[in-house]
Amino acid sequence: MVERFNGRIAEVPATTRFDSYQSLEQTITRDVQVCNQHIPQKALGHIAPI
């Protein structure tokens, strides 16, 4: 689960050009929320962690 998330996060700065640090920070914060609240995890019985 963590490895998949780390892979997604690593792709963000590699594939997106950000105008500012704040923009990068907002994007990563949003991605963390999506991963924790919306993406079902097989190990958790196909429910989101939070």
FENJO-V333951 format. One record per backbone hydrogen bond with DSSP energy under -0.5 kcal/mol. NH is the residue of the N-H (numbers start at 1). CO is the residue of the C=O. E is the energy in kcal/mol with one decimal. If there is no record, write none. Layout:
BEGIN
<<NH,CO,E> <NH,CO,E>>
END
This chain:
BEGIN
<<5,1,-2.0> <6,2,-3.0> <7,3,-2.0> <8,4,-2.0> <9,5,-2.7> <10,6,-2.4> <11,7,-1.3> <12,8,-1.1> <12,9,-0.5> <13,9,-0.7> <14,10,-0.7> <15,11,-1.9> <15,12,-0.6> <16,12,-1.4> <18,16,-0.6> <24,20,-1.7> <25,21,-2.8> <26,22,-2.7> <27,23,-2.0> <28,24,-2.5> <29,25,-2.5> <30,26,-2.4> <31,27,-2.4> <32,28,-2.3> <33,29,-2.1> <34,30,-2.5> <35,31,-2.5> <36,32,-2.4> <37,33,-2.3> <38,34,-2.4> <39,34,-1.3> <40,38,-0.7> <41,47,-2.0> <44,41,-1.3> <45,42,-1.8> <46,41,-1.8> <47,41,-0.9> <50,36,-2.7>>
END
